[in-house]
Amino acid sequence: MSKKKKESENYLERIPLRPEGMEWTTDEEGIVTLHVENTGVFNRMAQKFLKKPKVSYVHLDEMGSFVWPLLSEEKNIVALGELVKEQFGEKAEPLYERLAKYFQILDSYHFIVWKETK
């Protein structure tokens, strides 16, 4: 059996971006709220029969709210981590483990997209 080697990619060098059309707001304390539209057949049925909302609101924590507006600037996770460390200092530790997990969670809910790399 021949095994193909996958090109290994450093997760921290990936560039997360906000998806087009993702609406969000910031409150007076700087906390970001994502406005996620519930679309699709199942969601429409749940809205009609179970009185589920058409839009869900996801509130990010303090660090997530700091990072979210920076995503459009095409910074990789390492660069974002440097800005987070500047802003939060020791409070952000373990920095890159937390950021990696944060972006994995955002990715699992399709709240971010990744910039294609060559």
All heavy atoms as an XYZ file, in Angstrom:
985
protein
N       0.822     -1.190      0.000
C       0.000      0.000      0.000
C       0.862      1.247      0.000
O       1.807      1.332      0.749
C      -0.826      0.037      1.283
C      -2.153     -0.576      1.208
S      -2.936     -0.105      2.742
C      -4.336     -1.067      2.628
N       0.511      2.154     -0.856
C       1.255      3.406     -0.851
C       0.456      4.450     -0.088
O      -0.760      4.535     -0.197
C       1.518      3.886     -2.276
O       0.303      4.198     -2.893
N       1.163      5.198      0.687
C       0.528      6.251      1.474
C       0.884      7.598      0.885
O       2.043      7.859      0.574
C       0.994      6.202      2.935
C       0.549      4.953      3.649
C       1.003      5.022      5.086
C       0.596      3.770      5.825
N       1.016      3.801      7.211
N      -0.129      8.426      0.736
C       0.131      9.785      0.267
C       0.431     10.645      1.479
O      -0.262     10.579      2.488
C      -1.085     10.348     -0.462
C      -1.322      9.739     -1.803
C      -2.469     10.459     -2.481
C      -2.710      9.892     -3.851
N      -3.812     10.565     -4.524
N       1.438     11.457      1.352
C       1.757     12.381      2.434
C       0.978     13.664      2.223
O       1.037     14.252      1.147
C       3.248     12.696      2.474
C       4.081     11.593      3.028
C       5.494     12.073      3.247
C       6.318     10.992      3.880
N       7.670     11.442      4.138
N       0.268     14.053      3.236
C      -0.432     15.327      3.162
C       0.537     16.426      3.539
O       1.388     16.249      4.402
C      -1.616     15.353      4.144
C      -2.812     14.610      3.672
C      -3.971     14.896      4.591
C      -5.238     14.304      4.051
N      -6.373     14.563      4.911
N       0.373     17.529      2.856
C       1.181     18.681      3.202
C       0.755     19.133      4.584
O      -0.416     19.390      4.812
C       0.907     19.803      2.200
C       2.148     20.374      1.603
C       1.817     21.467      0.623
O       1.581     21.137     -0.552
O       1.793     22.634      1.046
N       1.678     19.169      5.520
C       1.291     19.589      6.861
C       1.216     21.114      6.909
O       2.084     21.808      6.410
C       2.285     19.067      7.902
O       3.539     19.665      7.713
N       0.131     21.570      7.506
C      -0.112     23.001      7.571
C      -0.083     23.405      9.038
O      -0.677     22.754      9.884
C      -1.484     23.301      6.965
C      -1.893     24.738      7.082
C      -3.308     24.955      6.569
O      -4.107     24.023      6.575
O      -3.591     26.092      6.189
N       0.611     24.480      9.330
C       0.634     24.998     10.682
C      -0.669     25.743     10.918
O      -0.953     26.742     10.267
C       1.838     25.923     10.873
C       1.961     26.422     12.298
O       1.079     26.234     13.129
N       3.077     27.061     12.576
N      -1.469     25.245     11.854
C      -2.783     25.827     12.126
C      -2.668     27.301     12.481
O      -3.514     28.099     12.108
C      -3.454     25.045     13.265
C      -4.897     25.403     13.469
C      -5.886     24.871     12.646
C      -5.287     26.276     14.476
C      -7.215     25.198     12.818
C      -6.616     26.610     14.655
C      -7.569     26.070     13.825
O      -8.888     26.395     13.996
N      -1.625     27.678     13.215
C      -1.463     29.064     13.656
C      -1.134     30.023     12.519
O      -1.241     31.232     12.678
C      -0.395     29.155     14.746
C      -0.700     28.388     16.035
C       0.465     28.506     17.005
C      -1.990     28.859     16.669
N      -0.766     29.496     11.365
C      -0.475     30.352     10.215
C      -1.703     30.561      9.330
O      -1.649     31.292      8.350
C       0.674     29.768      9.401
C       1.998     29.853     10.139
C       3.141     29.220      9.374
O       2.915     28.663      8.270
O       4.263     29.264      9.887
N      -2.821     29.915      9.683
C      -4.049     30.083      8.910
C      -4.633     31.468      9.162
O      -4.443     32.062     10.214
C      -5.070     29.021      9.298
C      -4.594     27.622      8.940
C      -5.604     26.593      9.253
N      -6.614     26.599      8.170
C      -7.693     25.839      8.185
N      -7.944     25.053      9.194
N      -8.549     25.893      7.182
N      -5.371     31.984      8.170
C      -5.951     33.327      8.266
C      -7.474     33.205      8.328
O      -8.120     32.866      7.333
C      -5.526     34.196      7.068
C      -4.004     34.339      7.052
C      -6.213     35.550      7.125
C      -3.463     35.046      5.833
N      -8.046     33.468      9.515
C      -9.509     33.405      9.645
C     -10.143     34.717      9.175
O      -9.606     35.797      9.396
C      -9.707     33.215     11.148
C      -8.517     33.858     11.770
C      -7.384     33.695     10.794
N     -11.276     34.600      8.502
C     -12.006     35.770      8.016
C     -13.478     35.641      8.389
O     -13.987     34.537      8.522
C     -11.884     35.881      6.487
C     -10.480     36.008      5.911
C     -10.538     35.853      4.399
C      -9.883     37.342      6.291
N     -14.145     36.788      8.518
C     -15.591     36.769      8.723
C     -16.246     36.422      7.394
O     -15.847     36.923      6.351
C     -16.090     38.129      9.196
C     -15.606     38.500     10.582
C     -16.297     39.768     11.080
N     -16.130     40.888     10.192
C     -15.200     41.824     10.326
N     -14.357     41.787     11.324
N     -15.128     42.829      9.468
N     -17.276     35.575      7.415
C     -17.960     35.260      6.153
C     -18.755     36.453      5.644
O     -19.220     37.273      6.436
C     -18.894     34.107      6.520
C     -18.916     34.015      7.987
C     -17.794     34.823      8.535
N     -18.886     36.543      4.332
C     -19.673     37.628      3.747
C     -21.107     37.520      4.236
O     -21.663     36.426      4.326
C     -19.643     37.537      2.221
C     -18.418     38.138      1.613
C     -18.533     38.234      0.102
O     -19.614     38.577     -0.408
O     -17.518     37.937     -0.541
N     -21.684     38.660      4.557
C     -23.074     38.695      4.974
C     -23.308     38.427      6.450
O     -24.436     38.514      6.911
N     -22.262     38.078      7.201
C     -22.427     37.833      8.640
C     -22.624     39.179      9.329
O     -21.746     40.034      9.291
C     -21.203     37.131      9.222
C     -21.180     37.007     10.737
S     -22.365     35.877     11.437
C     -21.613     34.311     11.085
N     -23.796     39.363      9.911
C     -24.080     40.610     10.614
C     -23.662     40.492     12.068
O     -23.763     39.417     12.659
C     -25.572     40.932     10.516
C     -26.011     41.260      9.104
C     -27.457     41.711      9.052
O     -27.937     42.337     10.026
O     -28.096     41.427      8.037
N     -23.189     41.616     12.613
C     -22.772     41.631     14.017
C     -22.855     43.050     14.545
O     -22.833     44.010     13.786
C     -21.373     41.058     14.179
C     -20.307     41.715     13.359
C     -20.089     41.557     12.024
C     -19.321     42.653     13.801
N     -19.026     42.327     11.615
C     -18.532     43.012     12.696
C     -19.020     43.218     15.038
C     -17.474     43.907     12.786
C     -17.955     44.106     15.121
C     -17.201     44.433     14.005
N     -23.001     43.162     15.847
C     -23.055     44.462     16.503
C     -22.146     44.435     17.721
O     -21.777     43.372     18.218
C     -24.486     44.816     16.957
O     -24.973     43.762     17.796
C     -25.418     44.999     15.775
N     -21.808     45.615     18.191
C     -21.005     45.760     19.398
C     -21.779     46.625     20.381
O     -22.294     47.673     19.999
C     -19.655     46.442     19.074
O     -19.011     45.705     18.037
C     -18.746     46.477     20.278
N     -21.860     46.180     21.644
C     -22.573     46.987     22.635
C     -21.632     48.015     23.258
O     -20.455     48.113     22.894
C     -23.256     46.112     23.693
C     -22.275     45.381     24.599
O     -21.064     45.676     24.592
O     -22.724     44.485     25.345
N     -22.140     48.786     24.201
C     -21.346     49.875     24.786
C     -20.141     49.380     25.581
O     -19.186     50.119     25.794
C     -22.216     50.817     25.623
C     -23.136     50.249     26.662
C     -24.419     49.584     26.134
O     -24.923     49.893     25.059
O     -24.905     48.711     26.841
N     -20.150     48.113     26.015
C     -18.990     47.560     26.725
C     -17.988     46.895     25.785
O     -16.996     46.343     26.221
C     -19.463     46.554     27.775
C     -20.118     47.213     28.976
C     -21.462     46.556     29.295
O     -21.667     45.392     28.887
O     -22.281     47.215     29.934
N     -18.280     46.913     24.486
C     -17.368     46.328     23.507
C     -17.616     44.854     23.235
O     -16.824     44.215     22.545
N     -18.709     44.280     23.761
C     -19.007     42.873     23.538
C     -19.694     42.724     22.181
O     -20.661     43.402     21.877
C     -19.906     42.303     24.666
C     -19.196     42.415     26.023
C     -20.317     40.868     24.365
C     -17.886     41.653     26.116
N     -19.177     41.806     21.377
C     -19.699     41.571     20.033
C     -20.824     40.535     20.098
O     -20.716     39.528     20.792
C     -18.578     41.077     19.093
C     -19.126     40.583     17.766
C     -17.556     42.180     18.867
N     -21.894     40.812     19.359
C     -23.007     39.877     19.214
C     -23.142     39.544     17.738
O     -23.303     40.434     16.908
C     -24.321     40.490     19.736
O     -24.148     40.844     21.108
C     -25.468     39.511     19.599
N     -23.064     38.245     17.415
C     -23.240     37.782     16.046
C     -24.722     37.537     15.806
O     -25.413     36.990     16.658
C     -22.467     36.486     15.816
C     -20.980     36.491     16.151
C     -20.376     35.118     15.879
C     -20.252     37.561     15.382
N     -25.214     37.936     14.639
C     -26.606     37.725     14.253
C     -26.613     36.588     13.240
O     -26.212     36.781     12.094
C     -27.197     38.986     13.628
C     -27.069     40.188     14.510
N     -28.151     40.904     14.932
C     -25.986     40.799     15.075
C     -27.757     41.899     15.700
N     -26.435     41.849     15.791
N     -27.071     35.416     13.664
C     -27.026     34.228     12.827
C     -28.438     33.901     12.359
O     -29.307     33.579     13.168
C     -26.435     33.030     13.600
C     -26.352     31.806     12.704
C     -25.072     33.383     14.173
N     -28.659     33.997     11.045
C     -29.970     33.705     10.485
C     -30.151     32.194     10.393
O     -29.280     31.471      9.908
C     -30.104     34.333      9.101
C     -31.500     34.239      8.557
C     -31.678     34.992      7.254
O     -30.755     35.710      6.836
O     -32.746     34.834      6.659
N     -31.265     31.706     10.909
C     -31.586     30.279     10.884
C     -32.333     29.972      9.591
O     -33.521     30.238      9.477
C     -32.432     29.911     12.103
C     -31.685     30.156     13.387
O     -30.544     29.754     13.529
N     -32.304     30.832     14.327
N     -31.610     29.417      8.618
C     -32.193     29.136      7.313
C     -32.289     27.632      7.099
O     -31.732     26.845      7.862
C     -31.342     29.745      6.190
O     -30.018     29.192      6.269
C     -31.262     31.249      6.294
N     -32.966     27.245      6.074
C     -33.113     25.833      5.742
C     -34.491     25.314      6.102
O     -35.243     25.926      6.866
N     -34.830     24.165      5.554
C     -36.154     23.573      5.726
C     -36.441     23.260      7.197
O     -37.497     23.621      7.727
C     -36.282     22.288      4.871
C     -37.597     21.580      5.146
C     -36.146     22.621      3.401
N     -35.497     22.598      7.867
C     -35.721     22.237      9.264
C     -35.926     23.480     10.130
O     -36.821     23.512     10.977
C     -34.550     21.408      9.806
C     -34.698     21.083     11.258
C     -35.596     20.121     11.680
C     -33.964     21.769     12.219
C     -35.748     19.833     13.029
C     -34.115     21.500     13.560
C     -35.007     20.515     13.979
N     -35.107     24.489      9.902
C     -35.234     25.726     10.682
C     -36.563     26.426     10.419
O     -37.169     26.972     11.332
C     -34.068     26.672     10.403
C     -32.814     26.231     11.119
O     -32.848     25.851     12.275
N     -31.699     26.260     10.418
N     -37.014     26.402      9.167
C     -38.313     27.019      8.860
C     -39.446     26.292      9.572
O     -40.363     26.918     10.084
C     -38.552     27.049      7.354
C     -37.741     28.121      6.671
C     -38.229     28.381      5.246
N     -37.219     29.140      4.557
C     -36.418     28.661      3.611
N     -36.536     27.423      3.219
N     -35.510     29.429      3.050
N     -39.383     24.959      9.601
C     -40.416     24.196     10.308
C     -40.362     24.485     11.805
O     -41.402     24.653     12.449
C     -40.241     22.694     10.048
C     -40.643     22.289      8.648
S     -40.729     20.502      8.365
C     -39.163     19.920      8.938
N     -39.148     24.560     12.360
C     -38.997     24.852     13.790
C     -39.521     26.254     14.113
O     -40.131     26.466     15.159
C     -37.532     24.718     14.202
N     -39.302     27.190     13.197
C     -39.812     28.550     13.414
C     -41.334     28.564     13.410
O     -41.959     29.226     14.236
C     -39.281     29.498     12.330
C     -37.809     29.787     12.439
C     -37.221     30.366     11.167
O     -37.934     30.808     10.279
N     -35.893     30.346     11.073
N     -41.932     27.813     12.512
C     -43.384     27.820     12.377
C     -44.071     27.046     13.501
O     -45.001     27.535     14.127
C     -43.781     27.241     11.022
C     -45.261     27.305     10.746
C     -45.567     26.884      9.334
C     -47.066     27.048      9.085
N     -47.392     26.920      7.688
N     -43.599     25.828     13.757
C     -44.295     24.956     14.700
C     -43.789     25.065     16.134
O     -44.547     24.884     17.078
C     -44.201     23.501     14.235
C     -44.855     23.289     12.896
C     -44.098     22.932     11.798
C     -46.220     23.464     12.729
C     -44.692     22.738     10.552
C     -46.826     23.280     11.495
C     -46.056     22.916     10.405
N     -42.510     25.352     16.315
C     -41.935     25.406     17.659
C     -41.637     26.826     18.122
O     -41.040     27.022     19.171
C     -40.657     24.561     17.713
C     -40.821     23.094     17.325
C     -39.471     22.409     17.291
C     -41.772     22.383     18.275
N     -42.025     27.797     17.295
C     -41.837     29.220     17.613
C     -40.368     29.568     17.870
O     -40.039     30.341     18.751
C     -42.689     29.636     18.819
C     -44.151     29.287     18.708
C     -44.810     30.037     17.578
C     -46.307     29.735     17.571
N     -46.901     29.707     16.282
N     -39.482     28.954     17.089
C     -38.051     29.260     17.186
C     -37.771     30.565     16.447
O     -38.448     30.898     15.478
C     -37.208     28.126     16.594
C     -37.332     26.829     17.358
C     -36.744     26.958     18.728
C     -36.874     25.671     19.501
N     -36.382     25.773     20.847
N     -36.750     31.311     16.868
C     -36.477     32.611     16.237
C     -35.874     32.466     14.845
O     -35.187     31.492     14.552
C     -35.471     33.257     17.190
C     -34.799     32.114     17.859
C     -35.841     31.033     17.971
N     -36.131     33.465     14.011
C     -35.555     33.495     12.664
C     -34.066     33.840     12.730
O     -33.275     33.405     11.909
C     -36.292     34.521     11.804
C     -35.920     34.472     10.359
C     -36.808     35.329      9.503
C     -36.439     35.106      8.051
N     -37.369     35.739      7.144
N     -33.702     34.630     13.737
C     -32.306     35.024     13.929
C     -31.889     34.668     15.356
O     -32.602     34.957     16.306
C     -32.124     36.541     13.696
C     -30.696     36.973     13.980
C     -32.510     36.924     12.275
N     -30.734     34.024     15.489
C     -30.162     33.732     16.802
C     -29.055     34.738     17.072
O     -28.360     35.175     16.148
C     -29.582     32.320     16.849
O     -30.601     31.370     16.682
N     -28.876     35.074     18.333
C     -27.847     36.044     18.717
C     -26.804     35.332     19.566
O     -27.128     34.753     20.591
C     -28.477     37.211     19.484
C     -29.498     37.941     18.644
C     -30.853     37.664     18.749
C     -29.089     38.874     17.701
C     -31.782     38.310     17.950
C     -30.011     39.533     16.893
C     -31.351     39.245     17.031
O     -32.263     39.883     16.231
N     -25.561     35.378     19.108
C     -24.452     34.725     19.789
C     -23.550     35.808     20.363
O     -22.990     36.616     19.614
C     -23.661     33.816     18.820
C     -22.497     33.157     19.539
C     -24.578     32.787     18.181
N     -23.416     35.834     21.690
C     -22.597     36.837     22.372
C     -21.197     36.266     22.596
O     -21.052     35.203     23.188
C     -23.231     37.226     23.707
C     -24.650     37.673     23.577
N     -24.992     38.933     23.138
C     -25.810     37.016     23.795
C     -26.308     39.041     23.107
N     -26.832     37.885     23.492
N     -20.185     36.976     22.109
C     -18.800     36.548     22.296
C     -18.283     37.048     23.634
O     -18.773     38.047     24.175
C     -17.925     37.081     21.158
C     -18.329     36.652     19.743
C     -17.365     37.243     18.722
C     -18.377     35.145     19.615
N     -17.280     36.372     24.167
C     -16.666     36.820     25.418
C     -15.739     38.008     25.146
O     -15.625     38.479     24.016
C     -15.926     35.675     26.109
C     -14.724     35.163     25.324
O     -14.462     35.653     24.205
O     -14.038     34.273     25.832
N     -15.083     38.476     26.189
C     -14.239     39.673     26.079
C     -13.121     39.503     25.057
O     -12.897     40.365     24.205
C     -13.660     40.007     27.462
C     -12.836     41.259     27.504
C     -12.241     41.534     28.884
O     -12.215     40.615     29.742
O     -11.792     42.673     29.094
N     -12.413     38.382     25.124
C     -11.301     38.163     24.197
C     -11.821     37.939     22.776
O     -11.267     38.462     21.816
C     -10.445     36.975     24.636
C      -9.148     36.893     23.872
S      -8.073     35.517     24.329
C      -7.966     35.685     26.093
N     -12.897     37.176     22.628
C     -13.488     36.948     21.320
C     -13.983     38.244     20.698
O     -13.853     38.465     19.495
N     -14.534     39.119     21.533
C     -15.016     40.415     21.060
C     -13.868     41.317     20.627
O     -14.030     42.158     19.745
C     -15.830     41.108     22.156
O     -17.018     40.394     22.405
N     -12.706     41.150     21.242
C     -11.527     41.914     20.832
C     -11.024     41.423     19.472
O     -10.655     42.216     18.603
C     -10.418     41.781     21.886
C      -9.124     42.423     21.480
C      -8.959     43.801     21.531
C      -8.069     41.650     21.021
C      -7.764     44.403     21.133
C      -6.872     42.233     20.627
C      -6.723     43.614     20.687
N     -11.016     40.104     19.279
C     -10.463     39.503     18.065
C     -11.392     39.676     16.866
O     -10.930     39.921     15.751
C     -10.156     38.004     18.299
C      -9.796     37.302     17.009
C      -9.036     37.844     19.317
N     -12.709     39.564     17.071
C     -13.663     39.548     15.951
C     -13.491     40.708     14.956
O     -13.423     40.460     13.740
C     -15.087     39.490     16.489
C     -16.109     39.361     15.413
C     -16.893     40.357     14.911
C     -16.439     38.188     14.672
N     -17.694     39.871     13.910
C     -17.434     38.536     13.740
C     -15.984     36.871     14.698
C     -17.993     37.631     12.859
C     -16.538     35.962     13.812
C     -17.527     36.339     12.913
N     -13.403     41.966     15.398
C     -13.250     43.060     14.414
C     -11.928     43.015     13.642
O     -11.814     43.602     12.573
C     -13.310     44.333     15.265
C     -13.947     43.927     16.539
C     -13.595     42.486     16.738
N     -10.937     42.318     14.161
C      -9.630     42.246     13.511
C      -9.584     41.235     12.371
O      -8.623     41.225     11.594
C      -8.552     41.895     14.541
C      -8.415     42.846     15.730
C      -7.409     42.299     16.733
C      -8.016     44.231     15.258
N     -10.597     40.387     12.248
C     -10.557     39.308     11.260
C     -10.545     39.804      9.830
O     -10.039     39.133      8.957
C     -11.722     38.345     11.468
C     -11.730     37.602     12.790
C     -12.878     36.606     12.818
C     -10.421     36.907     13.069
N     -11.082     40.951      9.554
C     -11.109     41.445      8.179
C      -9.753     41.982      7.729
O      -9.576     42.314      6.571
C     -12.160     42.543      8.047
O     -11.799     43.656      8.822
N      -8.819     42.085      8.629
C      -7.508     42.645      8.300
C      -6.529     41.585      7.791
O      -5.359     41.875      7.602
C      -6.939     43.359      9.525
C      -7.811     44.529      9.949
C      -7.297     45.219     11.195
O      -6.116     45.040     11.554
O      -8.093     45.927     11.813
N      -7.009     40.370      7.587
C      -6.211     39.280      7.041
C      -4.936     38.996      7.832
O      -3.867     38.826      7.267
C      -5.921     39.515      5.561
C      -7.178     39.586      4.734
C      -6.921     39.543      3.248
O      -5.804     39.208      2.835
O      -7.864     39.850      2.508
N      -5.076     38.928      9.137
C      -3.963     38.552     10.003
C      -4.085     37.062     10.318
O      -5.181     36.562     10.526
C      -4.025     39.340     11.308
C      -3.732     40.808     11.159
C      -3.868     41.490     12.518
C      -3.411     42.898     12.570
N      -3.720     43.749     11.473
N      -2.938     36.374     10.382
C      -3.009     34.968     10.774
C      -3.157     34.874     12.292
O      -3.125     35.881     12.999
C      -1.805     34.175     10.242
C      -0.489     34.605     10.841
O      -0.413     35.266     11.860
N       0.592     34.225     10.171
N      -3.327     33.669     12.796
C      -3.591     33.474     14.222
C      -2.401     33.931     15.064
O      -2.582     34.472     16.151
C      -3.973     32.009     14.504
C      -5.277     31.679     13.772
C      -4.117     31.750     15.997
C      -5.718     30.232     13.860
N      -1.192     33.761     14.570
C      -0.006     34.226     15.311
C      -0.061     35.743     15.491
O       0.145     36.266     16.589
C       1.304     33.803     14.600
C       2.509     34.432     15.271
C       1.435     32.293     14.578
N      -0.354     36.468     14.408
C      -0.424     37.936     14.481
C      -1.560     38.376     15.403
O      -1.404     39.324     16.181
C      -0.597     38.523     13.088
N      -2.696     37.698     15.326
C      -3.808     38.018     16.225
C      -3.407     37.760     17.674
O      -3.754     38.524     18.574
C      -5.045     37.187     15.859
C      -5.709     37.542     14.533
C      -6.722     36.476     14.149
C      -6.365     38.900     14.601
N      -2.662     36.684     17.892
C      -2.201     36.349     19.238
C      -1.310     37.429     19.825
O      -1.389     37.731     21.021
N      -0.466     38.030     19.008
C       0.398     39.109     19.490
C      -0.433     40.298     19.955
O      -0.143     40.908     20.990
C       1.382     39.522     18.398
C       2.414     38.465     18.081
C       3.197     38.731     16.811
O       3.005     39.797     16.174
O       4.006     37.869     16.447
N      -1.501     40.614     19.195
C      -2.384     41.719     19.580
C      -3.166     41.387     20.853
O      -3.359     42.252     21.717
C      -3.345     42.048     18.438
C      -2.689     42.570     17.164
C      -3.714     42.636     16.033
C      -2.058     43.923     17.396
N      -3.591     40.136     20.981
C      -4.314     39.706     22.183
C      -3.399     39.788     23.391
O      -3.804     40.264     24.461
C      -4.875     38.272     22.014
C      -5.376     37.708     23.324
C      -5.983     38.255     20.978
N      -2.148     39.358     23.236
C      -1.192     39.409     24.357
C      -0.940     40.853     24.781
O      -0.853     41.144     25.969
C       0.104     38.719     23.971
C       1.052     38.607     25.151
C       2.134     37.615     24.890
C       3.027     37.513     26.089
N       2.863     36.264     26.794
N      -0.831     41.760     23.806
C      -0.671     43.188     24.110
C      -1.850     43.710     24.923
O      -1.683     44.456     25.869
C      -0.622     43.987     22.792
C       0.710     44.534     22.430
C       0.618     45.261     21.089
O      -0.250     46.149     20.932
O       1.431     44.934     20.215
N      -3.063     43.327     24.522
C      -4.278     43.827     25.146
C      -4.548     43.197     26.512
O      -4.922     43.881     27.453
C      -5.474     43.567     24.217
C      -6.807     44.011     24.756
C      -6.984     45.517     24.714
O      -6.292     46.223     23.989
N      -7.909     46.006     25.503
N      -4.360     41.879     26.632
C      -4.780     41.160     27.832
C      -3.638     40.667     28.716
O      -3.879     40.263     29.847
C      -5.662     39.963     27.450
C      -6.954     40.363     26.816
C      -7.103     40.360     25.443
C      -8.033     40.760     27.586
C      -8.298     40.733     24.847
C      -9.227     41.138     27.013
C      -9.366     41.124     25.642
N      -2.418     40.673     28.202
C      -1.267     40.244     28.993
C      -1.391     38.804     29.465
O      -1.785     37.917     28.724
N      -1.062     38.574     30.731
C      -1.076     37.229     31.316
C      -2.478     36.629     31.371
O      -2.641     35.417     31.437
C      -0.464     37.251     32.717
C       1.037     37.474     32.738
C       1.794     36.384     31.990
O       1.500     35.182     32.190
O       2.693     36.739     31.194
N      -3.488     37.474     31.354
C      -4.882     37.013     31.406
C      -5.207     36.125     30.194
O      -6.113     35.298     30.254
C      -5.805     38.231     31.444
C      -7.252     37.952     31.631
C      -8.014     39.263     31.715
C      -9.504     39.033     31.679
N     -10.263     40.287     31.646
N      -4.464     36.286     29.108
C      -4.723     35.543     27.870
C      -4.060     34.170     27.840
O      -4.334     33.383     26.941
C      -4.246     36.354     26.677
N      -3.204     33.878     28.786
C      -2.464     32.607     28.758
C      -3.358     31.439     29.143
O      -4.249     31.602     29.970
C      -1.248     32.682     29.681
C      -0.203     33.696     29.252
C       0.401     33.428     27.889
O       0.455     32.263     27.450
O       0.825     34.384     27.241
N      -3.155     30.261     28.574
C      -2.236     29.879     27.493
C      -2.758     30.385     26.151
O      -3.778     29.913     25.655
C      -2.224     28.362     27.547
C      -3.537     27.991     28.156
C      -3.929     29.129     29.048
N      -2.093     31.356     25.615
C      -2.567     32.168     24.505
C      -2.915     31.382     23.249
O      -4.060     31.393     22.787
C      -1.530     33.248     24.182
C      -1.845     34.160     23.012
C      -3.119     34.944     23.279
C      -0.692     35.113     22.767
N      -1.965     30.702     22.658
C      -2.206     30.083     21.356
C      -3.101     28.853     21.458
O      -3.857     28.562     20.527
C      -0.889     29.792     20.639
C      -0.230     31.092     20.230
C       0.880     31.578     20.896
C      -0.771     31.861     19.208
C       1.447     32.792     20.539
C      -0.218     33.076     18.840
C       0.889     33.530     19.516
O       1.437     34.741     19.172
N      -3.065     28.158     22.573
C      -3.993     27.041     22.770
C      -5.430     27.560     22.827
O      -6.342     26.987     22.229
C      -3.677     26.270     24.060
C      -2.393     25.477     23.997
C      -1.166     26.303     24.380
O      -1.279     27.540     24.593
O      -0.076     25.714     24.456
N      -5.622     28.678     23.525
C      -6.958     29.275     23.627
C      -7.434     29.802     22.287
O      -8.589     29.607     21.898
C      -6.957     30.416     24.646
C      -6.890     29.942     26.072
C      -6.897     31.086     27.033
N      -8.231     31.682     27.101
C      -8.526     32.702     27.885
N      -7.603     33.240     28.656
N      -9.748     33.190     27.903
N      -6.556     30.479     21.561
C      -6.937     31.012     20.249
C      -7.250     29.887     19.267
O      -8.227     29.975     18.513
C      -5.833     31.895     19.677
C      -5.823     33.344     20.142
C      -4.623     34.070     19.556
C      -7.100     34.064     19.778
N      -6.442     28.846     19.272
C      -6.687     27.726     18.368
C      -8.040     27.093     18.674
O      -8.831     26.821     17.758
C      -5.571     26.685     18.486
N      -8.354     26.886     19.938
C      -9.643     26.301     20.317
C     -10.785     27.242     19.950
O     -11.830     26.809     19.456
C      -9.660     25.991     21.823
C     -10.868     25.227     22.249
C     -10.897     23.874     21.560
C     -12.059     23.042     22.037
N     -12.151     21.783     21.312
N     -10.611     28.545     20.174
C     -11.614     29.541     19.836
C     -11.948     29.477     18.345
O     -13.113     29.423     17.961
C     -11.083     30.932     20.217
C     -11.930     32.090     19.766
C     -13.176     32.348     20.329
C     -11.471     32.955     18.771
C     -13.946     33.423     19.908
C     -12.238     34.035     18.356
C     -13.470     34.259     18.930
O     -14.224     35.317     18.516
N     -10.928     29.430     17.485
C     -11.164     29.387     16.048
C     -11.719     28.036     15.604
O     -12.496     27.969     14.650
C      -9.906     29.764     15.267
C      -9.641     31.236     15.318
C      -8.524     31.736     15.966
C     -10.521     32.130     14.752
C      -8.300     33.096     16.036
C     -10.316     33.503     14.807
C      -9.187     33.979     15.458
N     -11.365     26.956     16.282
C     -11.961     25.657     15.967
C     -13.463     25.678     16.255
O     -14.263     25.157     15.467
C     -11.293     24.548     16.775
C      -9.918     24.199     16.297
C      -9.200     23.232     17.236
O      -9.642     22.980     18.349
N      -8.081     22.706     16.774
N     -13.850     26.300     17.363
C     -15.273     26.399     17.711
C     -16.008     27.276     16.702
O     -17.072     26.908     16.202
C     -15.448     26.925     19.154
C     -14.960     25.873     20.151
C     -16.905     27.286     19.425
C     -14.815     26.391     21.575
N     -15.448     28.456     16.384
C     -16.073     29.338     15.391
C     -16.217     28.620     14.049
O     -17.242     28.738     13.378
C     -15.272     30.619     15.212
C     -15.292     31.626     16.360
C     -14.418     32.829     16.020
C     -16.701     32.072     16.698
N     -15.196     27.861     13.671
C     -15.221     27.126     12.411
C     -16.305     26.046     12.440
O     -17.031     25.860     11.458
C     -13.849     26.514     12.143
C     -13.728     25.891     10.767
O     -14.414     26.354      9.829
O     -12.943     24.932     10.619
N     -16.455     25.358     13.555
C     -17.444     24.277     13.638
C     -18.868     24.796     13.469
O     -19.742     24.081     12.992
C     -17.299     23.508     14.952
O     -17.767     24.275     16.045
N     -19.113     26.045     13.854
C     -20.433     26.647     13.685
C     -20.541     27.474     12.389
O     -21.535     28.146     12.171
C     -20.770     27.537     14.879
C     -21.095     26.757     16.124
C     -20.206     26.702     17.187
C     -22.295     26.070     16.232
C     -20.506     25.985     18.337
C     -22.604     25.345     17.376
C     -21.698     25.308     18.419
O     -21.995     24.588     19.551
N     -19.493     27.445     11.587
C     -19.443     28.180     10.311
C     -19.537     29.693     10.522
O     -20.107     30.398      9.703
C     -20.525     27.697      9.346
C     -20.517     26.222      9.142
N     -19.523     25.590      8.425
C     -21.344     25.246      9.586
C     -19.748     24.293      8.429
N     -20.842     24.060      9.131
N     -18.964     30.176     11.628
C     -18.953     31.617     11.908
C     -17.741     32.291     11.281
O     -17.645     33.511     11.276
C     -18.953     31.888     13.408
C     -20.229     31.491     14.108
C     -20.255     31.396     15.478
C     -21.396     31.227     13.416
C     -21.418     31.050     16.152
C     -22.558     30.873     14.071
C     -22.574     30.776     15.447
N     -16.775     31.506     10.795
C     -15.608     32.046     10.097
C     -15.365     31.227      8.839
O     -15.883     30.117      8.695
C     -14.323     32.036     10.962
C     -13.968     30.616     11.392
C     -14.419     32.986     12.136
C     -12.590     30.472     11.977
N     -14.566     31.799      7.946
C     -14.055     31.085      6.784
C     -12.530     31.248      6.810
O     -12.020     32.161      7.459
C     -14.647     31.615      5.456
C     -16.132     31.323      5.364
C     -14.373     33.079      5.272
N     -11.857     30.382      6.137
C     -10.394     30.454      6.098
C      -9.957     31.001      4.752
O     -10.478     30.596      3.720
C      -9.774     29.083      6.328
C     -10.121     28.520      7.662
C     -11.048     27.573      7.935
C      -9.555     28.899      8.922
N     -11.090     27.322      9.275
C     -10.191     28.128      9.908
C      -8.585     29.823      9.319
C      -9.883     28.236     11.264
C      -8.285     29.931     10.660
C      -8.920     29.157     11.621
N      -8.988     31.900      4.796
C      -8.418     32.421      3.550
C      -7.645     31.304      2.881
O      -6.871     30.593      3.524
C      -7.496     33.602      3.839
C      -6.912     34.193      2.584
C      -6.082     35.403      2.867
C      -5.532     35.955      1.566
N      -4.668     37.092      1.796
N      -7.889     31.161      1.591
C      -7.169     30.132      0.827
C      -5.705     30.522      0.708
O      -5.388     31.659      0.372
C      -7.781     29.978     -0.560
C      -9.190     29.441     -0.552
C      -9.279     28.016     -0.029
O      -8.378     27.202     -0.320
O     -10.257     27.736      0.691
N      -4.831     29.574      0.979
C      -3.398     29.818      0.834
C      -2.890     29.052     -0.373
O      -3.439     28.018     -0.742
C      -2.615     29.390      2.087
O      -2.913     28.018      2.370
C      -3.012     30.243      3.283
N      -1.845     29.558     -0.969
C      -1.283     28.924     -2.172
C      -0.284     27.873     -1.807
O       0.335     27.858     -0.848
C      -0.653     29.974     -3.067
C      -1.681     30.926     -3.600
C      -1.025     31.960     -4.484
C      -2.092     32.925     -4.983
N      -1.578     33.960     -5.813
